[in-house]
């Protein structure tokens, strides 16, 4: 069973539909027992880190997520929530991946970074198995994670930023795989097949 955490701040329907094309056992839940019993966990999110962390606290899910041992995939804001800190509201995040979130250094480009962009530098992580260099994925965000030891894929919008990060069983992608066509579907399939 795969569980999509109901963060209260994401379009869960499109992700659920995308996953149901590959797996019949997909649930949306904010129940800690259901989340803990899942084989795979998805943490989606859109909007601000401060608002999302407030919802997770209200639902009593912070310690649940921090204690997960199975593969966890954060998507868009969900990836940012897995880090230790976000300057968007100066808020402490879940601290599952040792990284921090800051405003994108887009130089002269407009924010938010919205639309299709290429990623690279990801050949050594199983999440990106079968994904060629410079493949396109769909992004919508104004904040991002700087390049660090936890970066497993890179995108550039003005300056390079982390398109994906990973630490132990926690992974995150800044793009929306459920909106990224065949390549996004491949990412989701790879995650469903991960062995940790």
Residue pairs with C-beta under 8 A, 6 or more apart in sequence:
1 25
1 26
1 27
1 37
1 38
1 39
2 19
2 23
2 25
2 26
2 27
2 38
2 39
2 40
2 41
2 42
2 192
3 26
3 27
3 28
3 29
3 34
3 35
3 38
3 40
3 41
3 42
4 12
4 15
4 16
4 19
4 26
4 27
4 28
4 29
4 42
4 44
5 29
5 30
5 35
5 41
5 42
5 43
5 44
5 61
5 65
6 12
6 28
6 29
6 30
7 30
7 43
7 44
7 45
7 52
7 55
7 56
7 78
8 30
8 55
8 59
9 45
9 46
9 47
9 51
9 52
9 55
9 77
10 44
10 45
10 46
10 75
10 76
10 77
10 78
11 44
11 46
12 28
12 44
14 178
14 179
15 42
15 44
15 75
15 178
16 26
16 28
17 178
18 177
18 178
18 184
18 185
18 188
19 26
19 42
19 188
19 192
20 26
21 185
22 185
22 188
22 189
22 192
23 192
27 34
27 38
29 35
30 59
30 61
32 60
32 61
32 64
35 41
35 61
35 64
35 65
35 68
36 64
36 67
36 68
38 70
39 70
40 70
40 71
40 72
40 73
40 191
40 192
40 194
41 65
41 68
41 70
41 71
41 72
41 73
42 72
42 73
42 74
42 75
42 78
43 65
43 72
43 73
43 74
43 75
43 78
43 81
43 82
44 74
44 75
44 76
44 77
44 78
45 52
45 74
45 75
45 76
45 77
45 78
45 80
45 81
46 76
46 77
46 140
47 77
48 77
48 88
48 89
49 77
49 80
49 81
49 86
49 88
49 89
49 91
49 93
49 101
49 143
50 86
50 88
50 89
50 91
51 89
52 77
52 81
53 62
53 81
53 91
53 92
53 93
53 94
56 62
56 65
56 81
56 94
62 94
65 72
65 94
65 96
66 94
66 95
66 96
68 169
68 170
69 169
70 169
70 196
71 169
71 171
71 191
71 194
71 196
72 82
72 96
72 169
72 170
72 171
73 127
73 171
73 172
73 173
73 191
74 80
74 81
74 82
74 170
74 171
74 172
74 173
75 172
75 173
75 176
75 177
75 178
76 140
76 141
76 173
76 174
76 175
76 176
77 141
78 172
79 145
79 164
79 165
79 172
79 173
79 174
80 86
80 88
80 93
80 101
80 143
80 144
80 145
80 172
80 174
81 93
81 94
82 93
82 94
82 96
82 97
82 165
82 170
82 172
83 93
83 94
83 95
83 96
83 97
83 98
83 99
83 100
83 101
83 145
83 165
83 172
84 92
84 93
84 95
84 97
84 98
84 99
84 100
85 91
85 92
85 93
85 100
85 101
86 93
86 100
86 101
86 102
86 143
87 100
87 101
87 102
87 103
87 143
88 101
88 103
88 143
93 101
96 167
96 170
97 150
97 165
97 166
97 167
97 170
97 172
98 148
98 150
98 167
99 145
99 146
99 148
99 150
99 162
99 165
99 167
100 145
100 146
101 143
101 144
101 145
102 143
102 144
102 145
102 146
103 111
103 142
103 143
104 111
104 113
104 141
104 142
104 143
104 144
104 157
104 158
104 159
104 161
105 158
105 159
105 161
106 113
106 157
106 158
106 159
107 158
107 159
108 158
109 157
109 158
111 142
112 140
112 141
112 142
113 139
113 140
113 141
113 142
113 144
113 157
114 139
114 140
115 138
115 139
116 136
116 137
116 138
116 139
117 136
117 137
117 139
117 155
117 156
117 157
117 175
118 134
118 135
118 136
118 137
118 155
119 131
119 134
119 135
119 137
119 153
119 154
119 155
119 163
119 164
119 175
120 133
120 134
120 153
120 154
121 133
121 151
121 152
121 153
121 154
122 128
122 131
122 133
122 152
122 153
122 154
122 163
122 164
123 133
124 152
125 152
125 153
125 164
125 166
126 190
126 194
127 152
127 164
127 166
127 171
127 173
127 187
127 190
127 191
127 194
128 152
128 153
128 164
128 187
128 190
129 190
130 186
130 190
131 183
131 186
131 187
135 183
136 180
136 181
136 183
137 155
137 163
137 173
137 175
137 176
137 177
137 180
137 183
137 184
138 175
138 176
138 179
138 180
138 184
139 155
139 157
139 174
139 175
139 176
140 176
141 174
144 161
144 162
144 174
145 151
145 161
145 162
145 165
145 174
146 161
146 162
147 154
147 160
147 161
147 162
148 162
148 165
150 162
150 165
150 166
150 167
151 162
151 164
151 165
152 164
152 165
152 166
152 171
153 162
153 163
153 164
153 173
154 160
154 161
154 162
154 163
155 161
155 162
155 163
155 174
155 175
161 174
162 174
163 173
163 174
163 175
164 171
164 172
164 173
164 174
165 171
165 172
166 172
169 196
171 191
173 187
175 184
176 184
177 183
177 184
177 185
177 187
177 188
178 184
178 188
180 187
